[in-house]
Amino acid sequence: MIGFEGLTLHSERLSYRLIAPSDKEYFRAMLSDGAVTRPAGFPPPVEEQEFDAFFEGLMQAGAGIAILHEERPIGYLRVYPERVEGESEFAGKRCVGVGFLLDGRYHGCGYGTEMLRTLTAYLKSRFDYVFADAFIDNPASNRVIAKCGYRYIEDYTMEFEELGERKTCHSYVI
């Protein structure tokens, strides 16, 4: 989907490649922490089958990118098709959305900003627009997105059944 097959990108401290089956155990451990998953809108997978389905989804269609520090995964960025219809500057354009998670041990070190800048530059070379969203009660993600040059476009609210919460997101585009 994003043309990342066989590629490895590098930034100052990080590397990026498609998520591989060998990453499974690391992601199982990282995603067992509710402090990591809940700000992204989902509880930690409890059942083995639930985790397996989630992990397969990350690898599906070549749209899950592993974020590596010293050759070890520290998080991921997932790319998904974004379809914009109706009267909009984005209608009929090639658009994708991104969502990302970093292991809590790597928060506050600038890795999120470094990762999003690098992968946004790659995606902008292939797509017209890249969207990123963050819950309004997640100031760290909102700062990272804005710092990387995304512009705020709107808020939307949706029900997150797995969390039992209704949450509002800021939506951004670049």
BAFI-3210 file (N, C-alpha, C; in Angstrom, 3 decimals, decimal comma, padded with zeros to 6 digits):
// residues 174
n [1|2|3|4|5|6|7|8|9|10|11|12|13|14|15|16|17|18|19|20|21|22|23|24|25|26|27|28|29|30|31|32|33|34|35|36|37|38|39|40|41|42|43|44|45|46|47|48|49|50|51|52|53|54|55|56|57|58|59|60|61|62|63|64|65|66|67|68|69|70|71|72|73|74|75|76|77|78|79|80|81|82|83|84|85|86|87|88|89|90|91|92|93|94|95|96|97|98|99|100|101|102|103|104|105|106|107|108|109|110|111|112|113|114|115|116|117|118|119|120|121|122|123|124|125|126|127|128|129|130|131|132|133|134|135|136|137|138|139|140|141|142|143|144|145|146|147|148|149|150|151|152|153|154|155|156|157|158|159|160|161|162|163|164|165|166|167|168|169|170|171|172|173|174]
n.u [000,807|001,917|004,335|006,639|007,915|010,741|012,310|014,418|014,438|016,315|016,857|018,230|018,593|017,064|015,662|013,608|011,372|009,254|006,913|007,744|007,335|009,140|009,019|006,952|006,882|008,034|006,144|003,926|004,595|004,886|002,293|000,822|000,629|-001,517|-001,155|000,145|-001,518|-004,183|-004,207|-004,188|-006,613|-007,474|-007,868|-005,388|-004,665|-006,160|-006,702|-004,942|-005,651|-006,811|-004,632|-003,073|-004,684|-004,650|-001,898|-001,499|-003,050|-001,438|000,651|-000,572|-001,090|001,278|001,445|002,227|004,734|007,733|009,349|012,608|015,183|018,532|018,418|016,324|012,799|010,811|008,356|005,560|004,317|001,324|-000,150|-002,987|-005,564|-007,161|-010,198|-011,699|-014,639|-017,179|-017,554|-014,551|-011,176|-009,610|-010,897|-010,934|-008,212|-005,015|-004,852|-003,706|-003,905|-002,306|-001,341|000,263|002,370|004,488|006,694|006,366|008,733|010,212|009,091|009,015|011,590|012,041|011,832|009,363|008,774|010,996|010,545|007,952|008,404|010,282|008,907|006,633|007,707|008,506|005,969|004,650|005,978|004,709|001,959|-000,828|-001,899|-001,444|-002,957|-003,309|-004,394|-005,275|-006,291|-007,999|-007,285|-004,674|-002,041|000,714|000,915|-000,523|001,188|003,474|002,485|001,733|004,248|005,537|004,628|002,014|-001,285|-004,028|-007,348|-009,978|-012,267|-013,522|-015,876|-016,117|-017,351|-015,661|-015,922|-014,540|-013,136|-015,160|-015,825|-016,552|-014,837|-013,087|-011,332|-008,568|-008,063|-005,595|-003,693|-001,268]
n.v [-001,203|001,264|001,249|000,389|-001,992|-003,965|-001,769|000,177|002,884|005,634|007,823|010,371|008,984|006,726|003,838|002,523|000,079|-002,316|-003,911|-007,039|-010,645|-011,419|-009,376|-009,810|-010,761|-008,624|-006,572|-007,743|-007,571|-004,745|-003,840|-004,828|-003,027|-000,837|001,911|002,599|001,734|002,744|005,653|005,589|004,634|002,020|-000,873|-002,931|-005,912|-008,862|-011,635|-014,287|-014,760|-012,344|-010,554|-011,745|-011,276|-008,475|-007,995|-009,230|-007,491|-005,209|-005,997|-006,414|-005,742|-004,327|-002,001|-001,365|000,056|-000,594|001,036|001,527|001,445|001,321|-001,068|-002,449|-002,851|-000,055|000,898|001,651|002,821|003,109|003,001|003,976|003,792|006,808|008,040|010,682|012,335|014,258|017,854|019,119|020,147|017,946|015,937|013,399|013,233|011,624|010,169|009,409|008,173|008,319|006,546|006,225|004,569|004,609|002,826|003,260|003,733|005,271|007,717|011,287|011,783|012,817|011,038|010,470|012,797|012,845|010,422|010,862|013,093|012,044|009,820|011,078|012,713|010,730|009,598|011,827|012,001|010,147|010,442|012,771|014,011|013,681|012,515|012,945|012,059|012,877|012,293|014,816|014,896|014,066|015,557|015,286|013,789|015,500|017,732|016,649|016,053|018,639|019,909|018,677|019,900|019,512|020,715|021,833|020,739|019,982|018,971|015,855|013,557|010,340|007,067|004,841|001,762|-000,439|000,777|001,849|004,518|007,852|009,809|012,778|013,881|015,720|016,567|016,520|017,648|017,320]
n.w [000,000|000,809|-000,406|000,947|001,071|001,508|002,117|004,277|006,288|007,656|010,397|012,500|015,057|014,810|013,085|010,432|009,325|007,665|009,837|011,184|011,481|013,478|015,326|017,003|019,765|021,170|020,656|021,850|024,567|024,849|024,187|026,258|028,228|029,602|029,925|027,646|025,537|025,975|025,591|022,851|022,180|022,691|024,812|026,500|024,675|025,833|025,545|023,886|021,175|020,538|020,654|018,625|016,358|016,298|015,905|013,414|011,898|012,031|010,403|008,022|004,580|004,262|005,849|008,388|010,221|011,793|014,439|015,163|017,573|018,012|016,581|017,788|018,250|019,219|019,014|016,833|013,643|012,023|008,874|007,082|004,581|003,652|002,936|001,436|000,931|-000,832|-000,678|-000,455|000,057|000,000|-001,316|-003,762|-003,845|-003,249|-000,241|003,064|006,419|009,627|012,555|015,680|018,088|020,893|022,971|026,439|027,834|026,152|025,869|025,804|024,911|022,455|020,374|019,169|017,691|015,937|014,553|013,398|011,748|009,900|008,740|007,777|005,785|003,974|003,347|002,245|-000,145|-001,629|-001,413|-001,581|000,692|004,230|007,093|010,626|013,850|017,237|020,572|022,428|025,055|025,116|025,325|024,687|022,260|020,579|020,592|019,347|016,775|015,849|016,005|013,943|011,704|010,851|010,235|012,131|011,522|012,282|014,923|016,054|017,421|018,815|019,659|021,698|022,022|023,154|025,184|026,566|026,414|025,272|023,077|022,120|019,297|017,971|014,650|012,172|009,310|006,690]
ca.u [000,000|002,714|005,590|007,738|008,457|012,177|012,999|014,739|014,796|017,079|016,937|019,407|018,754|016,102|015,502|012,214|011,139|007,953|006,815|008,044|006,926|010,109|008,700|005,717|007,015|008,240|004,875|003,050|004,958|004,583|000,846|000,177|000,624|-002,639|-000,687|000,575|-002,608|-005,400|-004,168|-004,395|-008,015|-007,837|-007,277|-004,411|-005,273|-006,100|-006,630|-003,918|-006,229|-007,030|-003,337|-002,668|-005,452|-004,129|-000,566|-001,681|-003,529|-000,291|001,487|-001,403|-000,995|002,502|001,090|002,726|006,175|008,404|010,273|013,718|016,282|019,609|017,921|015,225|011,557|010,366|007,003|005,159|003,446|000,432|-000,684|-004,255|-006,154|-008,103|-011,068|-012,405|-015,685|-017,931|-016,895|-013,398|-009,918|-008,961|-011,692|-010,309|-006,755|-004,420|-004,729|-003,532|-003,866|-001,312|-001,468|001,550|002,561|005,855|006,851|006,411|010,116|010,825|008,343|009,711|012,991|012,094|011,740|008,101|008,940|011,953|009,872|006,858|008,991|010,913|007,929|005,757|008,421|008,386|004,579|004,336|006,549|003,844|000,546|-001,097|-002,142|-001,300|-003,751|-002,956|-005,370|-004,908|-007,327|-007,728|-006,674|-003,331|-001,271|002,016|000,738|-000,920|002,402|004,328|001,862|001,863|005,670|005,961|004,109|000,607|-002,187|-005,314|-008,473|-011,286|-012,471|-014,631|-016,101|-016,593|-017,480|-014,665|-016,643|-013,623|-012,771|-016,376|-015,719|-016,739|-013,651|-012,966|-010,005|-008,139|-007,619|-004,568|-003,293|-000,096]
ca.v [000,000|002,489|001,087|000,294|-003,344|-004,048|-000,531|000,578|004,303|005,996|009,213|010,558|007,932|005,645|003,173|002,193|-000,972|-002,934|-004,821|-008,413|-011,648|-011,453|-008,300|-010,164|-010,836|-007,274|-005,851|-008,341|-006,969|-003,310|-003,617|-005,303|-001,875|000,057|003,299|002,785|001,508|003,540|006,939|005,352|004,285|000,620|-001,495|-003,970|-007,195|-009,787|-013,000|-014,548|-014,593|-010,908|-009,990|-012,267|-010,560|-007,107|-008,021|-009,513|-006,243|-004,304|-006,462|-006,529|-004,796|-003,545|-000,673|-001,190|000,333|-000,715|002,104|000,805|002,161|000,333|-002,278|-003,069|-002,081|000,748|001,336|001,488|003,766|002,382|003,829|003,437|004,634|007,842|008,402|011,928|012,523|015,510|019,116|019,281|020,276|016,642|015,001|012,972|013,236|010,434|010,504|008,362|008,586|007,607|006,422|005,724|004,238|004,378|002,218|004,311|004,009|006,162|008,977|012,476|011,801|013,347|009,978|010,608|013,874|012,370|009,398|011,398|013,933|011,186|009,018|012,002|013,093|009,598|009,477|012,973|011,744|009,160|010,799|014,206|014,471|012,735|012,921|012,391|012,439|012,621|012,669|016,141|014,728|013,513|016,722|014,930|013,450|016,719|018,553|016,010|016,241|020,053|020,196|018,093|020,699|019,245|021,802|021,425|020,978|019,851|018,002|014,912|012,734|009,001|006,114|003,785|000,727|-001,259|001,550|002,312|005,978|008,708|010,667|013,779|013,927|016,776|016,008|017,346|017,244|017,957]
ca.w [000,000|000,921|-001,129|001,906|001,021|001,267|002,490|005,640|006,349|008,852|010,835|013,362|016,077|014,609|011,787|010,163|008,348|007,891|010,981|010,782|012,476|014,580|016,272|017,709|021,230|021,683|020,624|022,866|025,856|024,822|024,146|027,485|029,138|029,347|029,829|026,258|024,578|026,195|024,891|021,420|021,970|022,892|025,997|026,156|024,295|026,951|025,028|022,878|019,844|020,361|020,308|017,314|015,325|016,262|015,304|011,987|011,314|011,869|009,288|006,825|003,463|004,309|006,337|009,747|010,190|013,081|014,810|015,786|018,222|018,166|015,914|018,544|018,138|020,370|018,705|015,437|012,963|011,128|007,805|006,589|003,535|004,105|001,814|001,705|-000,073|-000,724|-001,013|000,413|-000,671|-000,010|-002,125|-005,008|-003,699|-002,634|001,173|004,059|007,813|010,433|014,000|016,161|019,499|021,359|024,292|027,457|028,253|025,165|025,817|026,299|024,454|021,102|019,363|018,441|016,712|014,924|013,764|012,597|010,690|008,894|008,006|007,050|004,556|003,052|002,890|001,377|-001,469|-002,290|-001,270|-001,585|002,062|005,332|008,248|011,934|014,872|018,634|021,536|022,999|026,379|024,929|024,883|024,120|020,841|019,870|020,420|018,343|015,459|015,466|015,831|012,663|010,604|010,526|010,622|012,701|010,619|012,935|016,002|015,890|018,598|018,497|020,757|021,749|022,751|023,951|026,377|027,235|026,489|024,104|023,092|021,056|018,688|017,065|013,383|011,553|007,970|006,093]
c.u [000,854|004,069|006,808|008,417|009,940|012,967|013,354|015,143|015,541|016,913|018,110|019,636|017,939|016,191|014,047|012,158|009,747|008,011|006,970|007,547|007,867|009,858|007,574|005,861|007,255|006,916|003,881|003,329|004,570|003,077|000,112|000,060|-000,504|-002,239|-000,204|-000,627|-003,805|-005,342|-004,360|-005,808|-008,377|-007,178|-006,229|-005,135|-005,087|-005,882|-005,551|-004,435|-006,452|-005,726|-002,909|-003,380|-004,944|-002,770|-000,646|-002,169|-002,404|000,569|000,735|-001,151|000,250|002,298|001,533|004,238|006,727|009,363|011,373|014,737|017,341|019,138|016,829|013,978|011,277|008,950|006,678|004,363|002,633|-000,153|-001,961|-004,819|-007,153|-008,908|-011,882|-013,390|-016,332|-017,110|-015,757|-012,155|-009,210|-009,671|-010,970|-008,799|-006,290|-004,096|-004,507|-003,608|-002,800|-001,735|-000,166|001,526|004,049|005,794|007,022|007,810|010,806|010,065|009,228|011,164|013,139|011,986|010,458|008,200|009,879|011,287|008,820|007,386|009,538|009,867|006,912|006,427|008,341|006,966|004,186|004,944|005,664|002,370|000,394|-001,225|-001,945|-002,071|-003,206|-003,968|-004,817|-006,060|-006,976|-007,076|-005,303|-002,426|000,069|001,888|000,337|000,289|003,300|003,773|002,025|003,325|006,193|005,317|002,687|-000,232|-003,508|-006,421|-009,830|-011,206|-013,591|-014,696|-016,611|-016,595|-016,395|-015,226|-015,733|-013,183|-013,990|-016,398|-016,070|-015,608|-013,688|-011,515|-009,805|-007,672|-006,695|-004,265|-002,015|-000,055]
c.v [001,273|002,369|000,953|-001,081|-003,300|-002,816|-000,501|002,038|004,559|007,481|009,282|009,394|006,681|005,056|002,749|001,124|-001,527|-003,835|-006,242|-009,386|-011,713|-010,361|-008,676|-010,148|-009,462|-006,517|-006,428|-007,707|-005,495|-003,066|-004,187|-004,185|-000,914|001,517|003,621|002,717|002,438|004,932|006,812|004,844|002,830|000,076|-002,517|-005,250|-008,200|-011,215|-013,108|-014,297|-013,109|-010,221|-010,441|-011,520|-009,127|-007,077|-008,302|-008,261|-005,237|-004,698|-006,465|-005,391|-003,906|-002,145|-000,420|-001,051|000,251|000,459|001,432|001,767|001,112|-001,047|-003,026|-002,214|-001,293|001,271|001,087|002,682|002,937|003,376|003,173|004,376|005,612|008,252|009,630|012,151|013,888|016,702|019,351|019,437|018,940|015,628|014,688|012,946|011,911|010,782|009,253|008,996|007,782|007,595|005,829|005,487|004,085|003,737|003,353|004,672|005,007|007,469|010,111|012,591|012,370|012,300|010,093|011,670|013,448|011,359|010,003|012,302|013,065|010,444|009,889|012,429|011,963|009,526|010,625|012,806|010,795|009,538|012,317|014,768|013,330|013,319|012,260|012,919|012,128|013,057|014,021|016,037|014,032|014,646|016,366|014,599|014,668|017,618|017,972|016,264|017,681|020,421|019,703|018,778|020,408|020,437|021,220|021,703|020,872|018,938|017,070|014,050|011,378|008,130|005,059|002,693|-000,088|-000,551|001,960|003,817|006,627|009,711|011,618|013,821|015,239|016,053|017,013|016,815|017,964|017,561]
c.w [000,000|000,249|-000,240|001,881|000,684|001,652|003,968|005,546|007,649|009,119|011,807|014,332|015,815|013,209|011,674|009,078|008,599|009,121|010,465|011,854|013,675|015,628|017,232|019,231|021,843|021,745|021,629|024,227|025,898|024,921|025,349|028,519|028,761|029,251|028,419|025,316|024,759|025,553|023,382|021,131|022,124|024,160|025,580|025,735|025,434|026,466|023,951|021,464|019,531|019,963|018,916|016,189|015,182|015,552|013,805|011,255|011,104|010,674|007,961|005,832|003,530|004,834|007,778|009,720|011,607|013,252|015,625|016,373|018,521|017,715|016,686|018,398|019,415|020,132|017,250|014,959|011,979|010,127|007,302|005,527|004,135|002,878|002,194|000,559|000,115|-001,147|-000,018|-000,446|-000,808|-000,903|-003,435|-004,968|-003,094|-001,176|002,017|005,441|008,529|011,889|014,502|017,658|019,770|022,731|025,305|027,907|027,330|025,004|026,342|025,870|023,048|020,004|018,543|017,356|015,592|013,988|012,848|011,476|009,548|008,071|007,271|005,748|003,528|002,485|001,967|-000,018|-002,287|-002,305|-001,261|-000,174|003,045|006,514|009,509|012,938|016,255|019,523|022,148|024,375|026,303|024,426|024,248|022,630|020,026|019,615|019,335|016,945|014,979|015,183|014,481|011,465|010,182|010,971|011,094|011,694|011,298|014,147|015,596|017,140|018,150|019,746|020,634|022,650|023,650|025,224|027,185|027,384|025,160|024,160|021,895|020,608|017,956|015,800|012,711|010,158|007,559|004,627]
res [m|i|g|f|e|g|l|t|l|h|s|e|r|l|s|y|r|l|i|a|p|s|d|k|e|y|f|r|a|m|l|s|d|g|a|v|t|r|p|a|g|f|p|p|p|v|e|e|q|e|f|d|a|f|f|e|g|l|m|q|a|g|a|g|i|a|i|l|h|e|e|r|p|i|g|y|l|r|v|y|p|e|r|v|e|g|e|s|e|f|a|g|k|r|c|v|g|v|g|f|l|l|d|g|r|y|h|g|c|g|y|g|t|e|m|l|r|t|l|t|a|y|l|k|s|r|f|d|y|v|f|a|d|a|f|i|d|n|p|a|s|n|r|v|i|a|k|c|g|y|r|y|i|e|d|y|t|m|e|f|e|e|l|g|e|r|k|t|c|h|s|y|v|i]
***
